[in-house]
Structures are given as structure tokens and as C-alpha cells.
Amino acid sequence: MLAIFSVVFPAAVATVFFLILWHDNKVLYAPREFGANTSVAEYAEAMSRNSRRSIDALESLLAESLEAVNGKLDALGATPTQRDEIVASVRSAARRPLEILVNGNTTVKDLLNAVFFAVSPRVRPYTYGKEWILRDGPTGRLLKDIGTAWAKSHLKAHDDERPLSEIGIHGGDVLTAALL
């Protein structure tokens, strides 16, 4: 038994290691191993590339499924209006709003990070105010005076650590992320 274990266990560990190396090798590297000239944003982008491909694949699959549903609805005798309503409801369900729980300690940085990770397949890191912006739903006010770039120029800080209440955002507010 000991001889079998002595041979099988190292082979199993090596197999698992090489499977990880083959399929998900990024988990074996710490951020400092990406080099001195690599920023945290570049590291995060490199680590999320596979998930972005997954999101793109999911969106593609949803589009293909909607096309298949369209054909089946036609075969079932659905009117064009009924078919369009069903397809529209499926699309709207796929784009449900992002709900972010906030409290008195939630900062602008926390909010922007949560929104960024929800929209990251469409925008690059550290591009708030350049590629995308938040808009207050009811008033339409653009939230320009927030984010890393604003904090660097106005607060002389790397991150915008102000509480949301300081910039006029409170629990229950509805914000919209818009591409610029």
C-alpha cells in the first residue's frame, strides 16, 4: 500500500498542477511577478480577460437563443407583435439593473468599483469620466466631480474615499451608467 501511495500521490499532485497550469495559469502568479512597470489596472485587466470572453460568449449565446425562439414562435403561430413582446421581455430580463447596497461608510471608490466590475467588458479600468460616467436618474445630473482622476487633481489623493452622502448620493437613489 505504501509503495502504491508513494507512486500515485506525487503523480496525482503533478497532474493537478499541470491541469491548473494549462487551464488557469494566472492563479499561479502574484501581481508583483508581472513586473515593475505593470500597474494594478493592467494586472486586473489581464486577470479578467477570460471572464470578458465568457461574458461575450454568453451574450452571443443569448442572441442565438433569441433567434431560435423567434423561429419557434413563428412555427407556433405567434403574431409578429406577440413574438416581439416575448423577445423584448427576454432581453430586458437579461439587462436587469445592478443593485448596490450602501451604508454610511460606503465611499465613492466603493460605488465606482462595483459599477465598473458590472460594466467592465465594455470599458477599461480607470476611465471614469473619460469613457463612462454616472447620471442621476431623476434629475439627469452627471456625476463629474468624482473618481480617481478627480481625487488626484482636487484632493491630492489616489482614490476618492469620500462618503456617498458628501456628493449627494443616498440609499435608494437610481443612477445610470452611460458611455461617453
C-alpha positions in Angstrom: 0.0 0.0 0.0 2.8 2.4 0.9 4.6 1.8 -2.4 1.3 2.4 -4.4 0.7 5.6 -2.4 4.3 6.7 -2.9 3.9 6.4 -6.7 0.3 7.5 -7.2 0.1 10.6 -4.8 3.0 12.6 -6.5 1.7 11.7 -9.9 -1.8 13.0 -8.9 -0.3 16.2 -7.5 1.7 16.7 -10.6 -1.3 16.1 -12.8 -3.4 18.6 -10.9 -0.6 21.1 -11.1 -0.2 20.8 -14.8 -4.0 20.9 -15.3 -4.1 24.2 -13.4 -1.1 25.5 -15.4 -2.8 24.5 -18.6 -6.3 25.9 -17.9 -5.9 28.7 -15.4 -2.3 29.6 -15.2 -2.9 33.2 -13.9 -3.7 31.9 -10.4 -0.1 30.8 -10.0 1.3 34.4 -10.3 1.2 37.2 -7.8 0.8 40.8 -9.0 4.5 41.6 -8.2 5.6 38.9 -10.7 4.1 40.8 -13.6 7.0 43.3 -13.5 7.7 46.7 -12.0 6.1 48.5 -15.0 2.8 46.8 -14.7 0.1 48.8 -13.0 -2.7 47.3 -10.8 -5.2 48.2 -13.6 -3.2 46.3 -16.2 -2.9 43.3 -13.9 -6.6 43.3 -13.2 -7.4 43.6 -16.9 -5.1 40.7 -17.7 -6.7 38.6 -15.0 -10.2 39.3 -16.2 -9.7 38.7 -19.9 -11.1 35.1 -19.7 -14.2 36.4 -17.8 -14.7 39.0 -20.5 -14.6 36.3 -23.2 -17.1 34.4 -21.1 -19.4 37.4 -21.0 -19.1 37.9 -24.7 -19.8 34.2 -25.3 -22.9 34.4 -23.0 -24.2 37.4 -24.9 -23.6 35.6 -28.2 -25.4 32.6 -26.9 -28.3 34.7 -25.8 -28.6 36.3 -29.2 -28.5 32.8 -30.9 -31.2 31.6 -28.4 -33.4 34.6 -29.2 -33.1 33.8 -32.9 -34.1 30.2 -32.3 -37.1 31.3 -30.1 -38.1 33.6 -32.9 -38.3 30.7 -35.4 -40.2 28.5 -32.9 -42.7 31.3 -32.1 -43.4 31.7 -35.8 -43.9 27.9 -36.1 -46.4 28.1 -33.2 -48.4 30.7 -35.0 -47.5 33.7 -32.8 -48.2 37.1 -34.4 -45.3 39.4 -35.0 -46.4 41.6 -32.2 -46.5 38.7 -29.7 -43.1 37.5 -30.9 -41.6 40.9 -30.5 -43.1 41.3 -27.0 -41.6 37.9 -25.9 -38.2 38.7 -27.3 -38.2 42.1 -25.7 -39.1 40.7 -22.3 -36.3 38.1 -22.6 -33.8 40.9 -23.5 -35.0 43.1 -20.7 -34.6 40.3 -18.2 -31.0 39.8 -19.3 -30.4 43.5 -18.6 -31.7 43.8 -15.1 -30.4 46.7 -13.0 -27.5 46.4 -10.7 -28.4 46.9 -7.1 -25.6 48.1 -4.8 -26.1 48.0 -1.1 -24.8 51.2 0.5 -24.5 52.4 4.1 -23.0 55.4 5.8 -19.5 54.1 5.3 -19.8 53.4 1.5 -17.3 55.6 -0.4 -17.3 56.9 -3.9 -14.5 54.4 -4.6 -16.7 51.5 -3.4 -19.5 52.6 -5.7 -17.4 53.1 -8.8 -15.6 49.8 -8.3 -18.9 48.0 -8.0 -20.3 49.7 -11.2 -17.0 49.2 -13.0 -17.0 45.4 -12.4 -20.5 45.2 -13.7 -19.7 47.1 -16.9 -16.0 46.1 -17.3 -16.5 44.2 -20.5 -17.4 47.5 -22.2 -14.9 49.9 -20.5 -11.3 49.9 -19.5 -10.0 50.4 -15.9 -9.5 54.0 -14.6 -11.6 55.5 -17.4 -14.4 57.0 -15.3 -15.2 60.4 -16.7 -13.3 59.6 -19.9 -15.2 56.6 -21.3 -18.2 56.3 -19.0 -20.0 58.3 -16.4 -22.8 58.0 -13.9 -26.0 60.0 -14.3 -28.6 60.7 -11.5 -31.8 59.1 -12.9 -34.5 61.5 -11.8 -32.5 64.8 -12.3 -30.2 63.7 -15.2 -27.3 65.3 -13.4 -23.9 63.9 -14.5 -21.6 63.0 -11.6 -18.4 64.6 -13.0 -16.7 65.5 -9.7 -15.9 62.0 -8.5 -13.5 59.3 -9.3 -9.7 58.6 -9.2 -8.8 61.3 -11.7 -10.9 63.9 -9.8 -9.4 62.8 -6.5 -5.8 63.1 -7.8 -6.4 66.6 -9.1 -8.6 68.0 -6.3 -7.9 66.0 -3.2 -4.3 65.1 -3.9 -5.2 61.5 -3.1 -5.0 58.3 -5.2 -8.6 57.3 -4.5 -11.9 59.1 -3.9 -12.6 58.0 -0.4 -15.4 60.5 0.3 -18.7 59.1 1.7 -21.5 59.0 -0.9 -23.6 61.4 1.2 -20.9 64.1 0.7 -21.6 64.1 -3.0 -25.3 63.8 -2.7 -25.9 60.1 -3.3 -28.1 58.3 -0.8 -29.6 54.9 -0.4 -32.5 54.3 -2.9 -31.1 56.7 -5.5 -31.2 55.4 -9.1 -28.1 56.0 -11.1 -27.4 55.2 -14.8 -24.0 54.3 -16.2 -23.6 55.9 -19.6 -20.8 55.6 -22.2 -19.2 58.9 -23.3 
